[in-house]
Amino acid sequence: MVLTDNDLKLKAPAVFAEEPGDRVTDKYVFTKTIDAINAIRDEGWLPVEASQPRIYEKTKDKTNPLFSKHQIIFQRDTEVNLKDLAKKKVEEIVRLILTNGHNGQTLFRLDLGVYTLICSNGLVAQTDSLMNLAMRHYGEDNYINFDMYLNDYIKQIPVVTDRIDDFKAKKLTDFRRLNFASEAIEFHWGRGYDNVTPKSLLSPRRSSDDGSSLWKTYNVVQENLIKGKVDGYNSESGRRLKTRGVTNLRSSMELNKFLWQLAEKYLNN
């Protein structure tokens, strides 16, 4: 569903902030998120998701929702109707992910993401061959730089789609698939975590995700980590448990970027 400005106000009020929080220094350069959103709209991309943490930034006199970190996700204007895409058997689409904040602790940045229609996974591309569009709120006006580089950034999309084709073509042995899941577990929960086995993390949620390709392995592991509810056992008590999903914006982005880089590692080795 395409989000209107009214939808954005409800889901992420910080999009419409007119000034930063009062904890920033005089060197801080304020960047209005709505200006960036409109620039992306002008390029033919529409906002379809918006999120913002429930814990708001505290000011000297009150708690204000206009300063905290927020994230807006865009899809091409020709790819917003997922039902039509499914009928055309489109498997995945590229997204733009805009992140900003007005608290002095959040970069103004744009990332390329991938949305898989079958399992509703939101992946984040993180490869050395992509131009990095991340700006600190200092120095020149970020919006001027953003508007200048946006078109060049969008031109990188074929890099992502080509890499997905590479992931799909790469076959992994059972041993390597287990190693992939083990590395994901170590990153997410830490070394020595044994409440969840690599095998359980590789368990697909639908028959269409069953397979040995790097792409399917990556998607299954990502979905199980992000959505949670993976069966496991408490190694101390022996009781059954189900893992929790990832809801924190920062944790989700870090995990998604790690998994993309992990997939690239297995592609090249």
C-alpha positions in Angstrom: 0.0 0.0 0.0 1.3 3.4 -0.9 1.6 5.7 2.1 0.2 9.3 2.0 1.7 12.1 4.0 -1.1 11.5 6.6 0.0 7.8 6.8 3.6 8.9 7.3 2.6 11.3 10.1 0.9 8.4 12.0 3.6 5.8 11.4 6.7 8.0 11.7 6.0 11.6 13.0 9.7 12.4 12.9 9.4 12.6 9.1 7.9 16.0 9.5 10.2 17.5 12.1 11.2 21.1 11.4 14.2 21.3 13.8 16.5 18.9 15.6 16.5 17.9 19.2 18.0 20.2 21.7 20.9 17.9 22.5 22.7 18.6 19.2 25.6 21.0 18.9 25.8 24.2 16.9 27.6 22.3 14.1 24.7 20.0 13.5 23.1 20.4 10.0 19.4 19.6 10.1 18.0 17.6 7.2 14.2 17.4 6.7 13.2 13.8 5.9 10.1 14.9 4.0 12.3 16.8 1.5 14.2 13.6 0.8 11.0 11.6 0.5 9.7 14.1 -2.1 12.9 13.9 -4.0 12.6 10.1 -4.1 9.0 10.4 -5.2 10.1 12.6 -8.0 12.3 9.8 -9.3 9.3 7.5 -9.5 9.6 5.7 -6.1 6.7 5.7 -3.6 6.8 5.1 0.2 5.2 1.8 1.2 6.4 1.3 4.7 7.3 3.6 7.6 8.5 2.8 11.1 9.9 4.6 14.1 10.9 3.2 17.6 8.3 3.6 20.3 10.9 5.0 22.7 11.2 8.7 21.8 14.1 11.0 22.3 13.9 12.9 25.6 14.3 16.7 25.5 15.0 19.0 28.5 11.3 19.5 29.1 9.4 16.6 27.5 9.5 13.5 25.4 9.2 14.3 21.7 8.5 11.9 18.9 9.9 14.3 16.3 13.6 13.6 16.9 14.0 9.8 17.0 15.4 7.5 14.3 12.9 6.6 11.6 12.9 4.5 8.4 11.0 4.8 5.2 10.9 2.1 2.5 10.1 2.8 -1.2 9.2 0.8 -4.2 9.0 1.8 -7.8 5.6 3.3 -8.8 5.2 0.3 -11.2 5.8 -2.2 -8.5 3.6 -1.2 -5.6 0.8 -3.6 -6.5 2.1 -6.9 -5.1 -0.9 -8.9 -6.2 -0.3 -8.0 -9.8 3.4 -8.8 -9.4 2.6 -12.2 -8.0 0.3 -12.9 -11.0 3.2 -12.1 -13.2 5.4 -14.5 -11.2 7.8 -11.8 -10.1 9.8 -13.3 -7.3 11.6 -10.2 -5.8 11.8 -6.5 -6.2 14.4 -3.9 -5.3 13.6 -1.3 -2.7 15.1 1.9 -1.4 15.5 2.3 2.4 15.8 5.8 3.8 17.0 6.2 7.4 17.2 9.5 9.3 17.0 10.9 12.8 17.2 14.3 14.4 18.9 13.4 17.6 22.5 13.8 16.7 23.1 10.0 16.8 21.7 8.8 13.5 23.2 9.1 10.0 21.1 10.3 7.1 21.5 7.4 4.7 20.0 5.4 1.8 20.3 1.7 1.3 19.2 -0.7 -1.4 16.9 -3.5 -0.2 15.3 -6.5 -1.7 11.8 -7.7 -1.0 10.9 -11.3 -1.8 7.2 -11.7 -2.5 6.8 -15.4 -1.6 8.0 -15.1 2.0 7.6 -11.3 2.5 11.3 -11.0 3.4 12.9 -7.6 3.5 16.6 -8.0 2.7 19.3 -5.3 2.7 22.1 -5.3 0.1 25.5 -4.6 1.4 28.3 -5.1 -1.1 31.6 -3.4 -1.7 30.7 -2.6 -5.3 27.8 -0.3 -4.2 28.3 3.4 -3.7 27.8 4.3 0.0 25.2 7.0 0.5 25.5 7.8 4.2 25.9 11.4 5.5 26.6 12.9 8.8 24.6 15.8 10.0 27.7 18.1 9.8 29.3 20.2 7.1 27.4 20.9 3.9 23.6 20.6 3.7 22.9 16.9 3.4 19.8 17.4 1.3 21.8 19.2 -1.4 24.2 16.3 -1.5 21.4 13.7 -1.4 19.5 15.3 -4.2 22.8 15.3 -6.2 23.6 11.7 -5.7 20.2 10.1 -5.6 20.0 9.4 -9.4 23.4 7.9 -9.5 22.5 5.7 -6.5 19.4 4.4 -8.2 21.5 3.5 -11.3 23.3 0.9 -9.1 20.2 -1.4 -8.9 21.5 -3.8 -11.7 24.4 -4.6 -9.4 22.0 -6.0 -6.8 19.8 -7.9 -9.3 22.9 -9.4 -10.9 24.1 -10.5 -7.5 20.8 -12.2 -6.7 21.1 -14.2 -10.0 24.5 -15.2 -8.8 23.1 -16.3 -5.4 20.4 -18.3 -7.2 22.9 -20.1 -9.4 25.3 -21.0 -6.5 24.6 -24.5 -5.0 25.8 -25.3 -1.5 26.5 -28.7 0.0 24.7 -29.6 3.2 27.9 -29.1 5.1 28.3 -25.5 3.8 24.6 -24.7 4.5 25.1 -25.7 8.1 28.2 -23.6 8.3 26.2 -20.6 6.9 23.6 -21.0 9.6 26.2 -21.5 12.3 27.9 -18.2 11.3 24.5 -16.5 11.4 23.8 -17.8 14.9 27.1 -16.7 16.2 26.6 -13.2 14.8 23.1 -12.9 16.1 23.4 -14.5 19.5 27.1 -14.7 20.2 29.8 -17.4 20.3 28.8 -20.6 22.1 25.0 -20.1 21.8 23.5 -23.5 21.5 19.8 -23.1 22.3 19.1 -23.2 18.5 20.8 -25.6 16.1 22.0 -24.7 12.6 19.6 -27.4 11.3 16.6 -25.7 12.9 17.6 -22.4 11.4 17.6 -24.0 8.0 14.1 -25.3 8.3 12.0 -23.6 5.6 8.5 -22.2 6.4 7.1 -23.3 3.0 7.9 -26.0 0.5 8.9 -23.4 -2.1 11.8 -22.3 0.0 13.3 -25.8 0.2 16.5 -26.1 -1.8 20.3 -26.0 -1.7 20.9 -22.8 -3.5 22.7 -20.0 -1.7 19.7 -17.7 -2.4 17.3 -20.1 -0.7 19.7 -20.8 2.2 20.1 -17.1 2.8 16.4 -16.3 2.6 15.4 -19.2 5.0 18.0 -18.2 7.6 17.1 -14.5 7.3 13.4 -15.1 7.7 13.8 -17.4 10.6 16.1 -14.9 12.4 14.0 -11.8 11.7 10.6 -13.3 12.3 11.6 -15.6 15.1 9.5 -18.5 16.5 12.2 -21.0 15.6 12.1 -24.2 17.8 14.9 -24.7 20.3 15.9 -25.9 23.7 17.2 -24.1 26.7 20.6 -25.7 27.1 20.5 -25.3 30.9 16.9 -26.3 31.8 16.2 -28.5 28.8 12.9 -26.8 28.2 11.6 -26.1 24.8 11.6 -22.5 23.6 10.8 -20.4 20.6 13.2 -17.6 19.5 12.1 -14.0 19.4 11.9 -12.0 16.2 13.9 -8.8 15.6 11.9 -5.6 15.9 14.6 -3.0 16.6 15.5 -0.9 13.5 19.2 -0.8 14.1 19.5 -4.6 15.0 17.4 -5.5 11.9 19.6 -3.4 9.6 22.9 -4.8 11.1 21.7 -8.4 10.9 20.4 -8.0 7.3 23.7 -6.4 6.1 25.7 -9.1 7.8 23.7 -11.8 6.1 24.1 -10.2 2.7 27.9 -10.0 3.2 27.9 -13.6 4.5 26.1 -14.7 1.3 28.7 -12.9 -0.8 31.4 -14.7 1.2 29.9 -18.1 0.4 29.4 -17.0 -3.2 33.1 -16.3 -3.7 34.6 -19.2 -1.7 
